[in-house]
Amino acid sequence: MSNLDRTSRKVRTGVVVSDKRENTVTVAIELQYPHPKYGKIVKKTRNLHAHDEKFDSKIGDTVEIMETKPISKTKRWRVVEIIERAR
């Protein structure tokens, strides 16, 4: 698969909030958008389940995840890299 195909996939950055399952981490991503009527910036948190093949990421790590084909019922993302380790 060429590198050009990979660029069209969504990439998000978030914090790992759970690593209890095998090969899976739960990543919280924070969305910011203006309120449709009042214009105030609203923050919203989404939890996404991501595939972590190497068991590298732990709770508190900041990771980059990429959209992929469905891996299981809830997993549609995979961990690309760990940006920052938790202390």
C-alpha positions as CSV (number, residue, x, y, z in Angstrom):
1,M,0.0,0.0,0.0
2,S,1.4,3.4,-1.0
3,N,1.9,6.3,1.4
4,L,-0.7,8.3,-0.6
5,D,-3.5,5.9,0.6
6,R,-2.6,6.5,4.2
7,T,-2.9,10.3,4.0
8,S,-6.7,10.2,3.5
9,R,-7.3,8.5,6.8
10,K,-8.3,10.5,9.9
11,V,-5.6,11.1,12.5
12,R,-6.4,12.2,16.0
13,T,-4.4,12.9,19.2
14,G,-5.7,11.9,22.6
15,V,-4.9,10.6,26.1
16,V,-5.2,6.9,27.1
17,V,-7.8,6.5,29.8
18,S,-7.9,2.7,29.9
19,D,-5.5,-0.1,29.1
20,K,-7.3,-3.0,30.8
21,R,-8.1,-5.1,27.7
22,E,-5.8,-7.1,25.5
23,N,-4.5,-5.2,22.4
24,T,-7.0,-2.4,23.1
25,V,-6.7,1.0,24.7
26,T,-9.4,3.6,25.2
27,V,-8.4,7.1,24.1
28,A,-10.2,10.3,25.1
29,I,-10.0,13.0,22.4
30,E,-11.2,16.5,23.1
31,L,-13.2,18.3,20.5
32,Q,-13.6,22.0,20.5
33,Y,-16.3,23.8,18.4
34,P,-18.2,27.1,18.6
35,H,-21.8,26.9,19.9
36,P,-24.2,27.3,17.0
37,K,-26.2,30.1,18.5
38,Y,-23.9,31.8,21.1
39,G,-20.5,31.3,19.6
40,K,-18.8,30.3,22.8
41,I,-16.2,27.5,22.4
42,V,-17.6,24.3,23.7
43,K,-15.4,21.3,24.7
44,K,-16.6,17.8,24.2
45,T,-14.8,14.5,25.0
46,R,-15.2,11.4,23.0
47,N,-13.8,8.0,23.9
48,L,-12.5,5.9,21.0
49,H,-11.2,2.3,21.2
50,A,-7.9,1.8,19.5
51,H,-5.9,-1.3,18.6
52,D,-2.5,-1.4,20.3
53,E,-0.6,-4.4,19.0
54,K,2.6,-3.9,21.1
55,F,1.0,-3.2,24.5
56,D,3.2,0.0,24.7
57,S,0.7,2.6,25.8
58,K,-0.3,3.0,29.4
59,I,-2.9,5.2,31.2
60,G,-2.0,8.9,30.8
61,D,0.1,8.6,27.7
62,T,-0.6,11.0,24.8
63,V,-1.0,9.0,21.6
64,E,-1.7,9.5,18.0
65,I,-4.4,7.2,16.5
66,M,-5.3,6.6,12.9
67,E,-8.6,5.4,11.4
68,T,-8.6,1.9,10.0
69,K,-10.9,-0.8,8.8
70,P,-13.1,-2.4,11.5
71,I,-11.0,-4.7,13.8
72,S,-13.9,-5.6,16.1
73,K,-17.4,-4.5,17.1
74,T,-16.1,-1.2,18.6
75,K,-12.5,-0.8,17.3
76,R,-12.1,1.4,14.2
77,W,-8.8,3.0,15.2
78,R,-5.2,1.9,15.8
79,V,-2.3,3.5,17.7
80,V,0.3,5.0,15.4
81,E,2.8,6.4,17.9
82,I,3.2,7.5,21.5
83,I,3.8,11.2,21.6
84,E,4.4,11.6,25.3
85,R,4.7,9.1,28.1
86,A,2.9,9.6,31.4
87,R,5.1,10.4,34.4
